[in-house]
């Protein structure tokens, strides 16, 4: 089951916001197609990933979930329970890679897709559901008149 944390203070940024999901996934590299274990967090309409659970001040990457879809894919020959993020507009997924503590602005990344692998079928379904929720949260809010 997907765990939703309603009032947990968010240690990944300096303001309170809801963490939709966090946990370990395997991520396939963009240029070198190696699988690496990364700690992922969905919050503030973005998917953050870290080298370890304790390096919350140093994300390896930030993927804004605007104009991004998520789909289940066939298992890789070395990994099971795979899914991917793909661009709904454009050719590549927009990403941010912070430098010197700055978050920078989203730029077109190197990935045409981001492939991940979960530890089980249930976990894959939970991540896909959470990413879809995160994507809805990333949509610009309409002002009421």
TAMOZI-V556585 format. One line per field, one symbol per residue. phi: phi as a letter, one per 40 degrees, with the letter a starting at -180 (. if undefined). burial: + if it has 24 or more other C-alpha atoms within 12 Angstrom, else -. A space follows every 10 residues. Layout:
phi = ???
burial = ???
//
This chain:
phi = .ccbbcbcdc ccacbcaccc aaicbcbccc cccccbcbcb bbafgbbcbb cacccccbcc abbcccfbbb acbccccbbb fcaacaccbg bbccabbcbf gccgbcbccc ccabbbbcca cccccccccc cccdcccccd ccccc
burial = ---------- -+-----+++ ++++++++-- ----++++++ ++++++++++ +----+++++ ++++++++++ +++-----++ +++++++--- -++++++--- --------+- ++++++++-- --++++++++ ++++++++-- -----
//
